[in-house]
Amino acid sequence: MKKYICGACGFIYDPQIGDPDSGIEPGTPFKSLPDDWCCPECGVTKDEFSPLDE
């Protein structure tokens, strides 16, 4: 699964980890995140994220 990076603060969403503090289980792909999910570091919306080239 692809990782995504926040364009505002550089936070990396890793689907292997999810976002447990926001109730997002490990194994949740970025595209399956709720529309109202925000960056846990800076609070921007999903549309500020882009795929991380590894």
C-alpha positions as CSV (number, residue, x, y, z in Angstrom):
1,M,0.0,0.0,0.0
2,K,1.2,3.5,-0.9
3,K,2.2,6.1,1.7
4,Y,1.0,9.7,1.3
5,I,2.7,12.9,2.5
6,C,1.1,16.0,3.8
7,G,2.1,19.0,1.6
8,A,1.7,21.4,4.6
9,C,3.8,19.8,7.3
10,G,5.5,16.6,5.8
11,F,3.5,14.1,7.9
12,I,3.5,10.7,6.2
13,Y,0.4,8.6,6.4
14,D,1.5,5.0,6.4
15,P,-1.4,2.6,5.8
16,Q,0.5,-0.2,7.6
17,I,0.2,2.0,10.8
18,G,-3.1,3.8,10.1
19,D,-4.0,6.6,12.5
20,P,-5.0,4.9,15.8
21,D,-5.6,8.2,17.6
22,S,-8.3,9.0,15.0
23,G,-9.8,5.6,15.0
24,I,-8.1,4.5,11.7
25,E,-7.1,0.9,11.9
26,P,-3.7,-0.4,10.6
27,G,-4.1,-1.6,7.0
28,T,-6.5,1.2,5.9
29,P,-5.5,2.5,2.5
30,F,-5.4,6.3,2.1
31,K,-8.3,6.2,-0.4
32,S,-10.4,4.5,2.2
33,L,-9.9,7.2,4.8
34,P,-13.1,9.1,5.7
35,D,-13.7,12.4,3.8
36,D,-13.5,14.4,7.0
37,W,-10.1,12.9,8.1
38,C,-7.4,15.5,8.7
39,C,-3.7,15.4,9.1
40,P,-3.0,14.5,12.8
41,E,0.0,16.9,12.8
42,C,-1.4,20.1,11.3
43,G,-5.1,19.6,10.6
44,V,-5.2,20.0,6.8
45,T,-7.6,18.0,4.8
46,K,-6.9,14.9,2.6
47,D,-6.6,17.0,-0.5
48,E,-3.4,18.4,0.8
49,F,-1.7,15.0,0.6
50,S,0.1,13.5,-2.3
51,P,1.5,10.0,-3.0
52,L,5.0,9.5,-1.6
53,D,7.5,8.3,-4.1
54,E,9.7,5.7,-2.4
